[in-house]
Amino acid sequence: MTETGTSSSPTGAGAVAMDADVIVIGAGPAGMSAATELGAAGFRVIALDMNPSPGGQIYRAVELNLGDQRADPVLARALGRAYAAGWPLVARFRNQEGIDYRPDTTVWELRTDGTVGWQRAARGGYLRARHIVLANGAMERPMPFPGWTLPGVMTAGAVQTLIKSSRLKPTGRVVLAGTGPLLFLLADQLLKLGVKPALIARTDRFGDKMKALARLRPAALPAIAKGAGWMLNLRKAGIRTVTGVARLEAVGDDRVREVVVETGDETTRLPCDTLIVHDGIIPSIDLAQGAGLAVEWRAGDASWCPVTEQSGLASPSRGANLSAGASRIWITGDARQIGGADAAAAHGRLVGQTLAARLEAAETEALTAGPARIYARAMAPRAFIDAAFPQGQTSGDLADSTIVCRCEEITAGTIRSKARQGATDPDQLRGLLRCGMGPCQGRSCASTIGRLLSEEFDLKRPPRPFRGRPPVRPVPLCILATLESLDPELVSSEALNDKPDASGGIDSDV
Amino acid sequence: MTSLMRQAGSTPMFERRQDVIIIGGGLQGCAIALFLARAGRSVGVIERTVAGRHASGVNAGGLRLLLRDHREYPIAVRAMEIWSGLEEFVGRAGAKASEVRLRTSQIAIAMDSNEMSWAEDRARDMGRRGILNERLLDGREVRRLLPGISSRVLGGLISEPDGHANPANAARAFRMAAAAAGAHIEEGCRVQGLERTGSGLWRVETDRGTAEAEIVINCAGAWGAGVARLVDETLSLEAMALSMMVTSRVEHFVTPVVIGIDRPLSFKQSAAGSLVIGGGIAGKPCLDEATSFTIMDRMVSSAAATIDAFPCLSDVPVLRTWTGLEGVTPDGIPYIGPSVRHPGLWHVFGFCGHGFQLSPAVGEIVATSILSGERDARLLPFSVDRFKAGQPVRGGGDDAAA
């Protein structure tokens, strides 16, 4: 089962050696579970992880924080059972034979034929496998409001990263703003770490919960009880909460000094040292889009998701693509559809088992019934959560002066005015304004631009996000210049002959 | 010559017959349209997607005389005059948006003795032809003009009048100016048939209706050979997806555009500070779907050539890549001239990745030739039947460069 195979290159001509049976991108709950299943079935797996140790965002640094004498009991208690659940997953992943784990590795390109562009420290190149499991997780929805780029304004995810990997916690006057379960989880964790937020300013409303009740399923009750527990703790601790926030502003010169919160009838101004914001999470679709995979809009949580089967198998978008042939990409976890850690682990197992069966040319149904059932149960609360904490509407109407593209400092007003002049899709706006051309490659403005265009033209769903091209993450010239394992067929093919004869010839403006 | 859309084709696209219909709304099509419309001719431009969407809008915007094929020289010199007085042609707003920067120089660098002796030959040859803007530089001069360049540089060629512009905005400026002069520009409209009617008019069939004109000009760029095929005319053309990469912003350090001689090197520093790196890198063209893909495997040699010449750029990250579709002829210069099979049809395409600078002058010269009925002598080297007479493929009678 570990023989190297070959694949045809995008030009369909050459044959390139395989590095593994499966490459797994991401080592969060979904990626680790898929890799563990595949390793256990005897397949050769390469697991590429951007982080220094397995766990993903949710179980970040779990070995360090819970694993040995260095463990910090206060931190362990604050992070709770949900975090500790990552420990056995990581241990199984670490101990599973057949997995070549490569930490600190950034993936900057994915092709549907099973080619992966990677970088680790000063090296980079391509790896190839018969199948790819894309488990690159989710990102926080960018949450623009006046002052959001001031130092001292952070996202909830960033604060959690600092807690887990650096054991840092915010000090001074802390305000939380936005919506979604992570906001309450973080508030609860902060309390346990001895940080009492001065205010939780929620963009969701009481009415949202009433509407959400219609979507409540019995299987969702445990998750909802967990959320209710966090809320009860916050109330017991006497933390002030407002709901229905219509406008949020961070005020300060060199850093945030004050936060302004407007609800329908009331404006609150509060001194603030750290403003922590969160507006839900959205799948990371950059690699999938760069690979030419199809994406679709999910109104429930206002996000673009890759088009996949239940098994995770992704579909190429219609029309031309770099690689010909069927997709070899399987997408799992929050990268496929937001569902949280338990759903991600279950779906990762499902993908691992399905893929193992596919590689063995065996029947799949019996194998995946278990993870499928767990996955369905883990997804049960999502409809309720989506309705109870509607995302993507933070701070109501975005003021014209608000920066939307942080890299190029382009405001909502500039984008609106170009849209009114006829730039109705994100790619046109990017060409005109440079929004999305910076180091983040549009990750931090794409969803906001979609929202602005939807509002401007009263669309049911936003226009398709920016077209993705490699590299989806920055690659230094010196690494690009020495990339390993290039596709010989691709390299050898034509380039523009741009040397004129000394007495005339051709040349290029390109 | 027949259309699947003949029923839909019964709707007239324009209110009346046009004097000229231009197929392709790139910079070239819009430039010809501008000069014809200014002369009072009725002009319709039919564009498949959005004017300037492909090679016109996504090239590197080089305004270059340096290393031009000598046959292009007279046109390129006229083009520089138009670029430097652009306001007269596209108005103040269009000229401002086009961000024309001339006299910032372009420099071809010689990193080894082969390249240096080639540069010396070239300088001698240009001198013999009386083309004097290209000047030989020694290593010391190159190092003074290009801070950060490798100490191994032996010299190079400089063309001081050269510079660059913003290609997307310039394409838009010509489009707006053509429309303001009275040209009708129809975007999102695909040509499906082309035929000469009994009365000697051209009938253009599209998915949005039909149009009639006395003269048709094929400015369809990478699709130019396909348009020629509609009237059973075969013009050899390869579609290429020329690609570029863009780095993060770095402190301003270089003003001239830098190009390689034997190396896949071409870069300039944008006003924003990012480096735009090209050098004839080919992506994957998909003509039928009107799209193209960048291929990172082929960016490697350009990245290596860049840091070989400028070691200080080693750690600068590449943020993104892009590509656009262009048509390349067998001898590296465009087709500009009347069809040899059909009266009233001109072909103006296949600019091989260096048409941006030439386009306004080609527009003016083609328009003048059509209006006067007499082909301008500067266009003669570009005639569409130049391969038929058994001439060598490369210019100047020398062997083709490798």
Interface residues (C-beta under 8 A of the other chain):
Chain A: P10 T11 E109 G117 Y126 G292 G319 A320 N321 L322 G431 L432 R434 M437 G438 P439 Q441 R469 P470 P471 P474 V475 P476 L477 C478 L480 A481 T482 L483 L486 D487 L490 V491 S493 E494 A495 L496 N497 D498 K499 P500 D501 A502 S503 G504 G505 I506 D507 S508 D509 V510
Chain B: G57 N59 A60 G61 G62 R64 L66 L67 R68 D69 H70 R71 W118 D121 R122 D125 A168 M240 L242 S243 M244 V246 T247 S248 I259 I261 D262 P264 S266 A272 G278 G279 G280 I281 A282 K284 C286 D288 E289 T291 F293 T294 I295 M296 D297 R298 M299 V300 A303 A304 T306 I307 L313 S314 D315 V316 P317 V318 L319 R320 T321 W322 T323 E326 V328 D331 G332 I333 C352 G353 H354 G355 F356 Q357 R394 G395 G396 D398 D399 A400 A401 A402
